[in-house]
Amino acid sequence: MMKYFGTDGIRRIANTELTPELVYKVAKAGAYVLSKHLNGKSPKILIGRDTRISGTLIEAAMTAGFLSYGANVKLIGVIPTPGVAYLTKKLKADASVVISASHNAYDFNGIKYFSNLGMKIPDEIEAEIEEILDSGEVEKLTAKGSKIGVSEVREDLLDEYLYFFRKNFEDYFEENGVEDFTVAIDTANGATSVIADKVFTALGIKHYILNNTPNGTNINENCGSTHMEMLQNFVVTNKCDIGIAYDGDGDRCLAVNDKGEIIDGDIILSLIGSAMKKKGELKNNAIVATVMSNLGMKKFCENNDINFVETKVGDRYVLENMLKNGYNLGGEQSGHVIFLDYNPTGDGILTSLMLIKTIFDSGKKLSELQKVINIYPQVLINAKVDSNKKYDFDKNPEIVDAIEKLNEEFDGNGRVLIRPSGTEPLVRVMIEGENQEYITKKAREVADLIEEKLK
């Protein structure tokens, strides 16, 4: 386990834990490691951010660190994470950084590095950056004279990301006519607030925009993909065909159907994957998902002759599997969906347009279309344990016996998944089954047993 980098970059409370001093050093160390892999060449780096009040503070410290080492920087300003990933590849930058804490509250912020291919940098590169940070050598990594880097403000590059959507979807929506279709969009007062309206306007899709007035402190606040109640009510009240909810940095998307019911990433993946299969577009006939994906999705894939490929939790593991095996569709229940033919990272706006396209092609309402998937009730309970014992649950015979008995009882119509938290002293107990009340009771029993044995 690394000291600074977690499963999604560095993420801490801004200005107290993620201090300008730390950010400066992370940038310097990062520029050094990048330069080393470029045979000493000065890296060209893009920086984008979300709408948090601390964004410009972190951006300034990051820029100073890069320039001090000798890297050159383009500052894109507020832009969704997938926009930065797309532009990194398009502009042939050596790397990029996104300053965001995704779905977390405004007082958090984070740093995510992307490679020249627009993908999150591998664990090995993060480990190299950490090694430099802890070596005490950072201050020696200083450019002099004409070797000092320069920065350039390029907020106009947001238009290149807009063009990406026009290029891929404009003809389709012109040919299929969208005047009778209405979308409600919740941008979570986040990064998509600067572009979602432009995209849907350019494509001629009638839409309402909600939570689109960021003030630095209202990102994800009772809105977006983590708080969908407002969107659900709005869709029903205004008779919309679909509601779309993005998260703070715009790399995930959840939806609301025409009846106000939430459509999660598992359903989105299943519907789009099935449509792609029918058109011969689903590479190697597979959808990549994680161990947290609903059993109903797995059964849907089996019933529709689609290979269901399972990975560890985390979009980086989904992408890793896709790249290794030549798949082009994968994602998570949380709404991270990767369309590898378009962009090598989860893209909320892209996902929403692909879902709308799937609805159009079917000729049905979303509430009708989703009926083909039987989503199982699912319950998740956190067991509080000694942090030194959280990985020992499968070594305790009583815990193992309880899990095995439940799985035997479910006989394929339910399952038990036990997963230690990577960051907290918790063991997560997830149970799926046909009866919500029963699985909730059983999950509580298993969680209590784990707490008792691992305290």
C-alpha positions in Angstrom: 0.0 0.0 0.0 1.4 3.4 -1.0 1.8 6.4 1.3 0.3 9.1 -1.0 -1.4 7.4 -4.0 -4.7 5.5 -3.4 -6.9 3.7 -5.9 -7.7 6.9 -7.7 -4.6 9.1 -7.3 -4.0 11.3 -4.3 -7.1 12.5 -2.5 -7.1 14.5 0.8 -8.7 17.6 2.5 -7.4 20.6 0.5 -4.9 23.0 2.1 -4.6 21.1 5.4 -3.7 17.6 4.2 -3.3 18.3 0.5 -1.1 21.3 1.1 0.4 23.6 -1.6 3.8 22.4 -0.4 3.0 18.8 -0.9 1.4 19.5 -4.3 4.5 21.4 -5.4 6.7 18.4 -4.5 4.3 15.9 -6.1 4.5 17.9 -9.3 8.3 18.2 -9.2 8.7 14.5 -8.5 6.2 13.6 -11.2 8.0 15.8 -13.8 11.3 14.1 -12.9 9.9 10.6 -13.3 8.2 11.5 -16.6 11.4 13.1 -17.9 13.3 9.9 -16.9 10.9 7.8 -19.0 11.3 10.3 -21.9 15.1 9.9 -21.9 15.7 13.3 -20.3 13.3 15.3 -22.5 11.3 18.1 -20.8 7.7 16.8 -20.5 4.7 18.6 -22.0 1.8 18.4 -19.5 -1.9 19.4 -19.5 -3.7 20.4 -16.3 -7.5 20.4 -15.9 -9.6 20.8 -12.8 -13.2 20.7 -11.5 -15.1 23.5 -9.8 -13.9 23.2 -6.2 -12.8 26.4 -4.5 -9.4 24.9 -3.9 -8.9 24.1 -7.6 -6.9 27.2 -8.5 -4.8 26.9 -5.4 -3.8 23.3 -6.2 -3.4 24.2 -9.9 -1.0 27.1 -9.0 1.2 24.8 -6.8 1.1 22.0 -9.3 2.1 24.4 -12.1 5.0 25.9 -10.0 6.3 22.4 -9.3 6.3 21.4 -13.0 7.8 24.7 -14.2 10.5 24.6 -11.5 11.7 21.2 -12.8 11.5 22.4 -16.4 8.3 20.9 -17.7 6.0 22.9 -19.9 2.3 23.2 -19.0 -1.0 24.0 -20.7 -3.8 25.1 -18.3 -7.1 24.0 -19.6 -9.2 25.3 -16.7 -12.4 23.6 -15.7 -13.1 20.5 -17.8 -14.4 17.0 -17.1 -11.7 14.3 -16.4 -12.4 12.4 -19.7 -11.9 15.7 -21.6 -8.4 15.9 -20.2 -7.8 12.3 -21.1 -9.0 12.9 -24.7 -7.0 16.0 -25.2 -3.8 14.4 -23.8 -3.9 11.9 -26.6 -5.1 14.3 -29.3 -2.5 17.0 -28.5 0.2 14.4 -28.1 1.1 15.7 -24.6 3.5 13.5 -22.6 1.1 13.4 -19.6 -1.7 15.3 -17.9 -3.0 16.0 -14.4 -6.6 16.3 -13.3 -7.2 18.2 -10.1 -10.4 16.8 -8.6 -11.9 14.7 -5.8 -14.6 13.3 -8.0 -17.8 12.6 -6.0 -16.4 13.8 -2.6 -17.4 16.9 -0.8 -16.0 20.3 -1.8 -13.4 20.5 1.0 -11.5 17.5 -0.5 -9.4 17.7 -3.6 -7.1 15.3 -5.4 -4.4 14.8 -8.1 -4.7 12.2 -10.9 -1.9 11.7 -13.3 -2.7 10.4 -16.9 -0.2 9.0 -19.4 0.3 10.1 -23.0 -2.4 7.6 -24.0 -5.0 9.3 -21.8 -5.0 6.5 -19.3 -4.3 6.6 -15.5 -0.6 6.1 -15.0 0.3 2.6 -13.8 1.0 1.7 -10.1 4.7 1.4 -10.9 5.0 5.0 -12.0 3.1 6.2 -8.9 5.5 4.2 -6.8 8.5 5.9 -8.5 7.0 9.3 -7.8 6.5 8.3 -4.1 10.1 7.1 -3.9 11.4 10.5 -5.0 9.0 12.3 -2.6 10.3 10.3 0.3 14.0 10.5 -0.8 14.5 14.1 0.3 15.9 14.8 -3.2 12.9 16.9 -4.5 14.5 20.3 -3.9 17.6 19.3 -5.9 15.4 18.7 -9.0 15.6 22.4 -10.1 15.9 23.8 -13.6 18.0 26.9 -14.1 18.1 29.7 -16.7 16.5 28.9 -20.0 15.6 25.4 -18.8 12.8 26.7 -16.6 9.4 25.6 -17.9 6.7 27.9 -19.2 2.9 27.7 -18.8 0.1 28.7 -21.2 -3.6 29.2 -20.5 -5.6 27.2 -23.1 -9.2 27.2 -21.9 -10.2 27.3 -25.6 -9.3 23.6 -25.7 -12.7 22.8 -24.2 -14.0 23.4 -27.7 -12.0 20.5 -28.9 -13.8 18.2 -26.5 -17.1 19.6 -27.7 -16.1 18.8 -31.2 -15.4 15.2 -30.1 -19.1 14.8 -29.3 -20.3 16.6 -32.5 -18.0 14.4 -34.7 -19.3 11.2 -33.2 -23.0 12.0 -32.6 -24.2 14.9 -34.7 -25.1 12.9 -37.8 -27.0 10.3 -35.8 -29.2 12.7 -34.0 -29.8 14.8 -37.2 -31.0 11.6 -39.0 -33.1 10.3 -36.2 -34.9 13.5 -35.1 -34.9 14.3 -31.5 -37.6 17.0 -31.2 -40.0 14.8 -29.2 -37.4 13.6 -26.7 -36.6 15.5 -23.5 -33.6 15.1 -21.2 -33.0 16.4 -17.7 -29.3 16.8 -16.9 -27.8 17.2 -13.4 -24.2 18.4 -13.7 -23.6 18.2 -9.9 -22.3 21.8 -10.0 -19.1 20.2 -11.2 -16.9 19.9 -14.2 -19.6 19.1 -16.7 -21.3 22.4 -15.9 -19.0 24.1 -18.5 -19.9 21.8 -21.4 -23.0 19.6 -20.9 -25.4 22.3 -22.1 -23.2 23.1 -25.1 -23.1 19.4 -26.1 -26.8 18.8 -25.9 -27.6 22.1 -27.6 -25.1 21.3 -30.5 -26.8 17.9 -31.0 -30.3 19.5 -31.0 -31.5 17.5 -28.0 -34.2 19.3 -25.9 -33.0 19.4 -22.4 -33.2 21.0 -18.9 -30.0 21.7 -16.9 -30.1 21.3 -13.1 -27.4 22.2 -10.6 -25.3 24.0 -13.1 -24.2 27.0 -11.1 -21.0 26.1 -9.3 -19.8 28.5 -6.6 -16.7 26.5 -5.4 -18.5 24.9 -2.4 -21.7 23.3 -3.9 -20.1 20.6 -6.0 -21.9 17.3 -5.3 -24.0 19.0 -2.6 -27.3 17.1 -2.6 -27.0 16.7 -6.3 -25.4 14.7 -9.1 -24.9 10.9 -9.3 -24.6 10.6 -5.5 -27.9 12.4 -4.6 -30.5 11.8 -7.3 -33.7 12.6 -5.5 -34.1 16.1 -7.1 -33.5 14.7 -10.6 -36.0 11.9 -10.0 -38.7 14.3 -9.0 -37.9 16.7 -11.8 -38.1 13.9 -14.5 -41.6 12.8 -13.3 -43.0 16.4 -12.8 -41.8 17.6 -16.2 -42.5 14.4 -18.0 -39.0 13.9 -19.3 -37.9 10.8 -21.2 -34.7 10.4 -19.2 -32.7 12.1 -16.5 -28.9 12.1 -16.5 -26.7 12.6 -13.4 -23.0 13.2 -13.6 -20.5 13.3 -10.7 -18.2 16.2 -9.8 -15.5 15.4 -12.3 -17.8 14.0 -15.0 -16.3 10.6 -15.4 -19.4 8.7 -14.3 -23.1 8.8 -15.3 -26.2 7.4 -13.7 -29.7 7.8 -15.2 -33.4 8.1 -14.2 -36.1 6.5 -16.4 -39.3 8.1 -17.5 -41.0 6.8 -14.3 -38.4 8.4 -12.0 -36.6 5.1 -11.2 -32.8 5.1 -10.9 -30.8 3.3 -13.6 -27.4 2.3 -12.4 -24.2 1.4 -14.2 -25.0 -2.3 -14.4 -28.3 -1.6 -16.2 -26.6 1.0 -18.5 -23.8 -1.5 -19.4 -26.3 -4.3 -20.0 -28.6 -2.3 -22.3 -25.8 -0.7 -24.3 -23.8 -3.9 -24.5 -26.9 -5.8 -25.8 -27.5 -3.2 -28.4 -23.8 -3.2 -29.5 -23.9 -7.0 -29.8 -26.9 -6.8 -32.1 -25.0 -4.4 -34.4 -21.9 -6.5 -34.3 -20.0 -3.8 -32.4 -19.3 -5.6 -29.1 -15.7 -6.8 -29.5 -15.0 -10.4 -28.5 -18.7 -10.5 -27.4 -17.9 -9.4 -23.8 -18.7 -6.9 -21.2 -16.1 -6.3 -18.4 -17.5 -5.5 -15.0 -16.4 -5.9 -11.3 -17.2 -8.3 -8.5 -19.7 -5.7 -7.2 -21.8 -5.9 -10.3 -25.4 -7.2 -9.7 -26.1 -10.9 -10.2 -28.9 -9.8 -12.4 -26.5 -8.3 -14.9 -24.5 -11.6 -14.9 -27.6 -13.6 -15.6 -28.7 -11.1 -18.3 -25.4 -11.6 -20.1 -25.6 -15.4 -19.8 -29.2 -15.3 -21.2 -28.1 -13.1 -24.1 -24.9 -15.1 -25.0 -22.6 -12.2 -23.8 -19.4 -13.1 -22.0 -19.5 -11.6 -18.5 -15.9 -10.8 -17.5 -15.3 -9.9 -13.8 -12.4 -7.9 -12.3 -11.5 -6.3 -8.9 -13.3 -3.1 -7.9 -11.9 -0.1 -9.7 -12.1 1.3 -13.2 -8.3 0.9 -13.6 -8.7 -2.9 -13.3 -11.6 -2.8 -15.7 -9.5 -0.9 -18.3 -6.5 -3.2 -17.7 -8.6 -6.3 -18.5 -10.2 -4.6 -21.6 -6.7 -3.7 -23.0 -5.3 -7.1 -22.3 -8.1 -9.0 -23.9 -9.3 -6.7 -26.7 -12.7 -5.8 -25.2 -14.3 -2.4 -25.9 -17.0 -2.1 -23.3 -16.6 -2.2 -19.5 -17.5 -0.4 -16.3 -18.8 -0.3 -12.8 -22.2 -0.2 -11.0 -21.3 3.4 -9.9 -21.6 4.6 -13.5 -18.0 4.6 -14.6 -18.4 3.2 -18.2 -15.5 2.9 -20.6 -16.1 2.8 -24.4 -12.6 2.0 -25.5 -13.3 2.8 -29.2 -13.8 6.4 -28.1 -11.9 7.2 -24.9 -9.7 5.2 -22.5 -11.5 6.4 -19.4 -15.0 6.6 -18.0 -16.9 9.5 -19.6 -20.2 10.6 -18.2 -21.4 12.7 -21.2 -20.4 10.0 -23.7 -22.2 7.3 -21.6 -25.4 9.4 -21.5 -25.3 9.9 -25.3 -24.7 6.2 -25.9 -27.7 5.4 -23.6 -29.9 7.8 -25.4 -28.9 6.4 -28.7 -29.7 2.9 -27.4 -33.2 4.1 -26.4 -33.8 5.6 -29.8 -32.7 2.5 -31.7 -35.0 0.3 -29.6 -38.1 2.5 -30.2 -39.1 2.0 -26.6 -39.2 4.0 -23.4 -36.3 3.4 -21.0 -38.7 2.0 -18.4 -39.9 -0.6 -21.0 -36.4 -1.3 -22.3 -34.9 -2.1 -18.8 -37.6 -4.8 -18.1 -35.4 -7.4 -19.8 -33.0 -7.2 -16.8 -34.0 -8.6 -13.4 -31.9 -6.7 -10.9 -31.5 -8.5 -7.6 -32.0 -6.7 -4.3 -28.6 -5.9 -2.9 -27.5 -4.9 0.6 -24.1 -3.6 1.8 -23.1 -3.4 5.4 -19.8 -2.3 6.8 -18.3 -4.3 9.7 -16.0 -2.2 11.9 -12.8 -4.2 12.7 -9.3 -3.9 13.9 -7.4 -2.4 10.9 -4.6 -5.0 11.4 -7.1 -7.9 11.1 -9.4 -6.8 8.2 -7.7 -9.1 5.7 -8.0 -12.1 8.0 -11.8 -12.8 7.6 -11.1 -15.8 5.3 -8.8 -17.3 7.9 -11.6 -17.6 10.6 -13.4 -20.9 10.3 -16.7 -19.6 11.7 -16.8 -16.7 9.2 -15.9 -19.0 6.3 -18.5 -21.5 7.4 -21.3 -18.9 7.6 -20.4 -17.6 4.1 -20.3 -21.1 2.6 -23.7 -22.0 4.1 -25.3 -18.9 2.7 -23.9 -19.4 -0.8 -25.1 -23.0 -0.7 -28.6 -21.9 0.4 -28.8 -19.3 -2.5 -27.9 -22.0 -5.0 -27.1 -19.5 -7.8 -30.0 -17.1 -7.0 -27.9 -15.0 -4.6 -24.4 -14.5 -3.4 -22.2 -13.3 -0.5 -19.2 -11.0 -1.2 -16.8 -10.0 1.5 -14.3 -7.3 0.7 -11.9 -5.4 3.1 -11.8 -1.7 2.6 -8.5 -0.4 1.1 -8.5 2.8 3.2 -10.6 2.2 6.4 -10.8 -0.3 9.2 -13.8 -1.9 7.7 -14.9 -5.2 6.1 -17.7 -4.7 3.6 -20.4 -7.4 3.6 -22.5 -7.4 0.4 -25.3 -9.9 -0.1 -27.6 -10.3 -3.1 -30.8 -12.4 -3.2 -34.4 -12.4 -4.2 -35.8 -11.2 -0.8 -34.6 -7.8 0.4 -35.7 -8.3 4.0 -34.0 -11.7 4.2 -30.7 -10.6 2.8 -30.6 -7.5 5.0 -31.1 -9.8 8.0 -28.3 -12.2 6.9 -25.9 -9.4 6.0 -26.3 -8.0 9.5 -25.6 -11.4 11.0 -22.5 -11.9 8.9 -21.3 -8.3 9.7 -21.9 -8.9 13.4 -19.9 -12.1 13.3 -17.0 -10.5 11.5 -17.0 -7.6 14.1 -17.0 -10.1 16.9 -14.1 -12.2 15.5 -11.9 -9.4 14.2 -12.2 -6.8 16.9 
